[in-house]
Amino acid sequence: MAALALSRIPCPECGEEVFDLAAHCAEAHGTVREGLAPVVTERLEAAAPRRSAAPAPTDLTVKMLGVEFPVDPYVPEGACLPKPEGYMLPTKGRAKKEHKRVLVSLARGRSVFVWGGPGTGKDAIFHAFSEDTGTPALIFTFTPGADIRKWFFSRTIDSEGTGWEYGALWRALTEGVKGTDGVARPALILFSDIDRGTPEQLEEFRLVLDTTSKRIVGPTGEVAKILPGTRFAFTANSCGSGDPNGRMSSQTMDASLIDRMGRFVEFVSMHWDDESRILRGKFPELVERVPAIFDELGAATMSLRDAIGKRTLYAEFTHRGLCEVLSEAEDLLWCARGDAVPKGLLGNAFKAWLHRLEKDDRMVAKRLIDAAITDGAVARD
């Protein structure tokens, strides 16, 4: 960086060239000259950093895996889905590629169906997108026996007789969500666990998801238009064809309805480097006292998930399962005296997950774990 310089100013009384004429006159001549200040040279002006103006609220953007989205500052926080605590997008492997496919779909206004095993971040990516971009969003979760029609409308009875009350889904589809500026925004509608829906429940969405009509029929036969720009997202443990193993879902969805749900993206578990980074943020005490536990846990995790994928182990070892193992390790440290680290810490902590398995699967899992960690679980038991 160029050196900074000030211009010298000749004193009108003695002719001496000084940097600060007001200070010189007061000190050398006892006179006061107001309104004078050192003069900055062109060299100083060129070298001085210039502050750019803050972007206008309408120009705010955020990048997610290289995909740039505008940020809407006028959408109330309560109208967005909350981002999970400690959420991070994957940065490596197949998980990163599939997460980016979803983000591109959202940027292009497409509907998208995300499916995969528990704990792969299916719902979380839409929560993070909603909060980070200020996109109004609603989530509707399918559960057995739920009256889906109430999401659209329901019968009311009051002193004036019977009528109809329109539900949150109907209002979001037809009215959108108003920002603090009074303008309605189209919403992102997230349907979670949709593969658990019954044929009767899912039939309610056939017309809504029709990409050509974009309309919805009310309780009295009236037809309302869906607000342009409304986006749909679906998450499920299976791709809609059902899970013959019964681990995740047994429902089979209608093929013609699946065709209306946009592009399909299968989520997989994160690369261990990414997942480990998230776990380290959630369990700082373990990072401080037994940092090596994460390397051994990673080796065991990859071994278990490989066996599950090959169906030699009938189980699921999700991110939540990992968190239970590590929280058990924290409990064991809490029980220990002082700064001592209990022997076989990780092997004992794995019981938090192992005890949910049947006897035969538990033995298979223990052997895989023992091969990856010190002081394993099988020998002790």
C-alpha positions in Angstrom: 0.0 0.0 0.0 1.4 3.5 -0.9 2.5 5.7 2.0 0.0 8.3 3.1 1.0 11.9 2.8 -0.4 15.3 3.7 0.2 18.6 1.7 2.1 21.4 3.4 0.4 24.8 3.6 2.4 28.0 3.6 1.8 30.2 6.7 0.6 33.7 5.5 2.5 35.4 8.5 5.9 33.7 8.3 5.9 31.7 5.1 6.8 28.5 6.8 5.2 25.4 5.1 3.3 23.3 7.7 0.9 20.4 7.7 -1.6 22.0 10.1 -1.9 25.7 9.6 -4.4 26.3 12.5 -2.1 24.5 15.0 1.0 26.4 13.7 -0.6 29.8 13.9 -1.8 29.2 17.5 1.6 28.0 18.7 4.0 30.2 16.7 2.0 33.5 16.4 -0.7 33.3 19.1 -3.4 33.7 16.5 -6.5 31.6 15.9 -7.5 30.5 12.4 -10.8 28.6 12.4 -12.1 26.3 9.7 -8.6 25.1 8.7 -7.6 21.5 8.6 -4.7 19.5 7.0 -5.1 19.1 3.3 -5.1 15.6 1.9 -3.0 15.0 -1.1 -4.2 13.1 -4.3 -1.9 10.3 -3.3 -3.7 9.9 0.1 -7.1 10.0 -1.6 -6.0 7.3 -4.0 -4.7 5.1 -1.2 -7.5 5.6 1.2 -10.0 2.7 1.2 -13.4 3.5 -0.1 -16.5 2.0 1.6 -19.1 0.7 -0.8 -22.7 1.4 0.0 -24.7 -1.3 1.8 -26.8 -3.3 -0.6 -30.4 -2.4 -0.9 -32.8 -4.8 0.9 -34.0 -6.0 -2.5 -30.5 -6.9 -3.6 -29.6 -9.3 -0.7 -28.5 -12.7 -1.8 -27.2 -15.9 -0.3 -25.2 -18.7 -1.9 -25.8 -22.4 -1.0 -23.5 -24.9 -2.6 -22.8 -22.3 -5.3 -26.4 -21.7 -6.1 -27.4 -18.0 -5.6 -30.8 -17.1 -4.1 -32.3 -13.7 -3.4 -33.1 -13.1 0.2 -36.5 -11.6 1.0 -36.1 -9.3 4.1 -39.8 -8.6 4.3 -41.0 -12.1 5.2 -41.5 -12.5 9.0 -39.3 -15.0 10.7 -42.3 -16.9 11.9 -43.4 -17.5 8.4 -40.3 -19.5 7.6 -39.4 -23.0 8.6 -36.7 -22.9 11.3 -33.2 -24.2 10.3 -32.0 -27.0 12.5 -29.5 -26.0 15.1 -25.9 -26.7 13.9 -27.1 -27.4 10.3 -24.4 -27.6 7.7 -24.7 -28.5 4.0 -22.5 -31.4 2.9 -19.3 -30.4 1.1 -18.1 -33.8 -0.2 -19.2 -36.9 -2.0 -22.6 -37.9 -3.4 -24.5 -36.2 -0.6 -23.2 -32.8 -1.8 -24.2 -33.6 -5.4 -27.8 -34.6 -4.5 -28.2 -31.6 -2.1 -27.2 -29.3 -4.9 -29.7 -30.9 -7.3 -32.4 -30.0 -4.8 -31.2 -26.4 -4.5 -31.1 -26.0 -8.3 -34.7 -27.3 -8.4 -35.8 -24.7 -5.9 -34.0 -22.0 -7.7 -35.8 -23.0 -10.9 -39.2 -23.1 -9.2 -39.5 -26.9 -9.7 -41.3 -29.4 -7.5 -39.0 -32.0 -6.0 -39.4 -35.3 -4.2 -36.5 -36.2 -1.8 -36.3 -39.7 -0.4 -33.7 -41.6 1.5 -33.0 -43.2 4.9 -33.7 -41.5 8.2 -31.2 -38.8 9.2 -30.0 -38.0 5.7 -31.3 -34.4 5.9 -34.4 -34.6 3.7 -36.6 -32.2 5.6 -33.6 -30.2 7.0 -32.6 -28.8 3.6 -36.0 -27.2 3.0 -35.9 -25.7 6.5 -32.4 -24.3 5.9 -33.5 -22.9 2.5 -36.6 -21.3 3.9 -34.8 -19.5 6.8 -31.7 -18.5 4.9 -33.6 -17.0 1.9 -36.6 -15.7 3.8 -39.0 -17.9 1.8 -42.3 -18.4 3.5 -42.9 -22.2 4.0 -45.4 -24.6 5.6 -44.8 -28.2 6.5 -47.6 -30.9 6.6 -46.7 -34.3 7.9 -48.6 -37.5 7.0 -49.6 -39.7 9.8 -52.0 -42.7 9.8 -55.6 -41.7 10.4 -55.0 -38.0 9.9 -57.9 -36.1 8.4 -56.1 -34.5 5.5 -59.2 -32.7 4.3 -59.0 -30.4 7.3 -55.8 -29.0 5.8 -58.0 -27.6 3.1 -61.3 -26.9 4.8 -63.7 -28.1 7.6 -67.3 -27.7 8.5 -68.1 -25.1 11.2 -71.2 -24.6 13.3 -72.0 -21.4 15.1 -75.0 -19.3 16.2 -75.6 -18.3 12.5 -75.7 -21.9 11.3 -73.2 -24.1 9.5 -70.4 -22.9 7.2 -66.9 -23.7 6.1 -63.6 -22.7 7.6 -60.6 -22.8 5.2 -57.5 -24.4 6.5 -53.8 -23.3 6.5 -53.0 -25.3 3.3 -55.9 -23.8 1.3 -54.9 -20.2 2.4 -51.3 -20.8 1.6 -52.1 -22.2 -1.9 -54.6 -19.5 -2.8 -53.5 -16.4 -0.9 -49.8 -17.0 -0.2 -48.1 -15.4 2.8 -48.0 -11.6 3.3 -44.8 -9.9 4.0 -44.3 -6.9 6.3 -44.6 -4.7 3.1 -48.2 -6.0 2.6 -47.4 -8.0 -0.5 -48.4 -11.7 -0.8 -45.6 -14.2 -1.5 -46.1 -17.7 -2.9 -45.2 -20.3 -0.3 -43.0 -23.4 -0.4 -45.3 -26.3 0.7 -43.4 -29.2 2.2 -45.2 -32.5 2.6 -43.2 -34.7 4.9 -43.4 -38.6 5.2 -45.7 -38.6 2.2 -45.0 -42.3 1.5 -46.9 -43.0 4.8 -50.0 -41.5 3.4 -52.9 -43.8 2.5 -54.4 -43.8 -1.0 -57.4 -42.0 0.4 -55.3 -39.3 1.9 -53.1 -38.8 -1.2 -56.1 -38.7 -3.5 -56.9 -35.2 -2.1 -53.7 -33.9 -3.8 -54.3 -35.1 -7.3 -55.8 -31.9 -8.7 -53.5 -29.7 -6.6 -50.4 -31.3 -8.1 -51.7 -31.2 -11.7 -49.0 -29.0 -13.4 -51.4 -27.9 -16.1 -54.4 -26.8 -14.1 -52.9 -25.2 -11.0 -56.3 -25.0 -9.3 -58.1 -26.3 -6.3 -61.7 -27.2 -5.7 -63.5 -25.9 -2.6 -66.2 -27.5 -0.4 -69.1 -26.1 -2.4 -67.5 -26.9 -5.8 -66.0 -23.5 -6.3 -62.6 -23.5 -8.1 -59.8 -21.3 -6.9 -56.5 -20.7 -8.6 -53.2 -21.6 -6.9 -51.0 -18.6 -6.5 -48.4 -18.5 -9.3 -44.9 -19.3 -8.0 -46.1 -21.8 -5.3 -43.6 -24.6 -5.0 -44.1 -28.1 -3.7 -41.6 -30.4 -1.9 -42.1 -33.9 -0.8 -40.0 -36.1 1.6 -40.2 -39.8 2.2 -38.1 -42.7 3.4 -38.9 -44.7 0.2 -39.4 -43.6 -3.4 -43.1 -44.3 -3.3 -42.9 -47.9 -4.3 -42.9 -49.1 -0.7 -40.2 -50.8 1.2 -40.5 -54.6 1.0 -38.2 -54.9 4.0 -40.6 -53.0 6.2 -37.8 -50.9 7.7 -39.0 -47.6 6.4 -42.5 -47.7 4.8 -44.9 -50.3 3.5 -47.2 -48.0 1.5 -47.2 -48.1 -2.3 -48.1 -44.8 -4.0 -50.1 -44.4 -7.1 -47.8 -44.1 -10.1 -49.9 -41.4 -11.8 -49.7 -39.3 -8.6 -46.0 -39.8 -8.4 -45.6 -38.4 -11.9 -47.1 -35.1 -10.6 -44.5 -34.7 -7.8 -41.7 -33.4 -9.9 -38.1 -34.7 -10.0 -36.9 -37.3 -7.6 -33.7 -37.1 -5.6 -32.3 -39.8 -3.4 -30.4 -38.6 -0.4 -27.6 -40.6 1.2 -25.7 -40.3 4.4 -23.1 -37.5 4.5 -19.4 -38.2 3.9 -17.9 -38.8 7.3 -15.7 -35.7 7.1 -18.9 -33.6 6.9 -20.9 -35.6 9.5 -17.9 -35.6 11.9 -17.7 -31.8 11.6 -21.3 -31.5 12.6 -20.9 -33.9 15.5 -17.9 -32.2 16.8 -19.9 -29.0 16.9 -22.6 -30.7 18.9 -20.3 -32.4 21.4 -17.5 -30.0 22.3 -16.7 -31.7 25.6 -15.8 -34.9 23.8 -13.7 -32.9 21.4 -11.8 -31.4 24.3 -11.3 -34.5 26.4 -11.3 -37.5 24.0 -10.9 -36.2 20.4 -9.8 -39.6 19.1 -13.3 -40.9 19.7 -14.5 -39.3 16.5 -12.0 -41.2 14.3 -12.9 -44.5 15.9 -16.6 -43.7 15.6 -16.2 -42.8 11.9 -14.6 -46.2 11.2 -17.3 -48.0 13.0 -20.0 -46.0 11.3 -18.8 -46.7 7.8 -18.5 -50.4 8.6 -22.1 -50.5 10.0 -23.6 -48.6 7.2 -21.9 -50.7 4.6 -23.3 -53.9 6.2 -26.8 -52.3 6.4 -26.6 -51.3 2.7 -25.6 -54.9 1.8 -28.4 -56.2 4.0 -26.1 -58.3 6.2 -27.3 -56.2 9.1 -31.0 -55.4 9.6 -30.9 -52.0 11.2 -30.6 -48.3 10.6 -27.6 -46.3 11.9 -28.7 -42.7 11.4 -27.3 -39.3 12.5 -29.7 -39.4 15.4 -28.3 -42.8 16.4 -24.8 -41.3 16.3 -25.9 -38.5 18.5 -27.3 -41.0 21.0 -24.0 -42.9 21.1 -22.1 -39.7 21.7 -24.5 -38.4 24.4 -24.1 -41.7 26.1 -20.3 -41.1 26.0 -20.9 -37.7 27.6 -22.9 -39.4 30.4 -20.1 -41.9 31.0 -17.6 -39.0 31.3 -19.9 -37.3 33.7 -20.0 -40.4 35.9 -16.2 -40.6 35.9 -14.2 -39.0 38.7 -12.2 -35.8 37.8 -10.6 -35.7 34.4 -10.3 -39.5 34.1 -11.5 -41.1 30.8 -13.3 -44.4 31.5 -11.8 -47.5 29.8 -13.8 -48.7 26.8 -15.7 -45.4 26.6 -16.9 -45.7 23.0 -17.6 -49.5 23.3 -19.9 -48.8 26.3 -21.4 -45.8 24.6 -22.5 -47.9 21.6 -24.9 -49.7 23.9 -27.2 -46.7 23.5 -27.8 -47.9 19.9 -27.0 -51.7 20.2 -29.8 -52.3 22.7 -32.4 -51.4 20.1 -31.4 -54.4 18.0 -32.6 -58.0 18.1 -30.1 -60.5 19.5 -28.7 -61.8 16.1 -28.3 -58.3 14.6 -26.8 -57.1 17.8 -24.0 -59.7 17.6 -23.3 -58.8 13.9 -23.1 -55.1 14.8 -20.8 -55.7 17.8 -18.4 -57.6 15.7 -18.3 -54.8 13.2 -17.8 -52.2 15.9 -15.1 -54.2 17.6 -13.0 -54.3 14.4 -13.0 -50.5 14.3 -12.5 -49.4 18.0 -10.2 -50.2 20.9 -11.7 -52.0 24.0 -14.6 -53.3 22.0 -18.1 -54.3 23.1 -18.2 -58.0 22.4 -15.2 -59.0 24.5 -16.5 -57.1 27.5 -20.0 -58.6 27.3 
